[in-house]
Amino acid sequence: MDFSLYKKSNMITEETIDKCVAQINNYNDDIVDPFIEEQSEMISYTKSEIAPNLLDDELRTFLFCLSVIYNSVKSQSNEEIEFDIEAFHEYDEKNWSTRDKSTSFSSSKDVLFEDYPQEDLLAFVEDLINDDEENNITEVGREIIFLNAKSYIDTLCEV
């Protein structure tokens, strides 16, 4: 799939994200999330490399983020989306490098948001993991979820 036009003209909107969240929240045993069926390589990677570093609630939140990201991108592309694990690793290394150069997670998010073409998707992730009384996400979990979700967005949208 050629994303060169996609990158410039198809920012995933908050409206698209909200529709995908509602759709995912309606899945049940009879309706399988397309993310689960079509992104097995990312799920395997998550289970082996990311899950050991997250608490159970954090892992559920991360998988929900990935599903919303995938389904939002898919709803605007109308084509099968290939996941490139090598590209993911490159984006992930770049994103963690940005984090390591910053004095805080907050300041690294500012850098990562700057001129980001998929700002609404990234803002969705940030809002989901914000420090509030309703979620059980640690500071370390927030960083892992945010940076890996951004790497997933980067990979799917070739940012």
C-alpha positions, 0 to 999 in steps of 0.5 A, a space after each residue: 500500500 502506498 501511504 505517500 498520499 495518505 500521510 498528507 491528506 488522511 489524518 485520522 480524526 477524533 470522530 473516526 477514533 470515537 467511532 472505532 472505540 464505540 465499535 470495539 466496545 460492542 464486540 462480543 464472542 460472536 464478533 472478533 476484533 479485526 485487529 486480533 485476526 489481522 495483526 497477529 505479528 504485533 500481538 505476538 511481539 506484544 506478548 513476548 516483548 512488551 507484556 512482561 514489562 506491564 501490569 495486567 491493567 496496563 497490558 489491557 489498556 495497551 492492547 485496546 490502544 493498538 486495536 483502536 489505532 489499527 481499526 482507525 487506520 483501516 477504516 480510512 484506508 479500506 485496504 489490508 494493512 501490512 505490519 512491518 516488524 522491522 519498521 516498527 523496531 526502527 520507529 521504536 528505537 527512534 522514539 525511545 531515543 527521543 525519550 532518553 534525550 529528554 529530561 522527563 517523559 512530559 518533555 519528550 511527549 512535547 517533542 514527539 507531538 511537535 508537527 506530528 501528522 497523526 496528532 489525534 491518534 497520539 492524543 487518544 493514547 495520551 488521554 487514555 493513559 493520563 494519571 487519574 484515579 480511574 486507571 491503574 497505570 504506573 509512570 513506567 507503564 505510561 511511558 511503555 504504552 505511549 512510546 510503543 503505541 506511537 511506534 505502532 502509529 508510525 509503522 501503520 501510517 509510515 509517518 
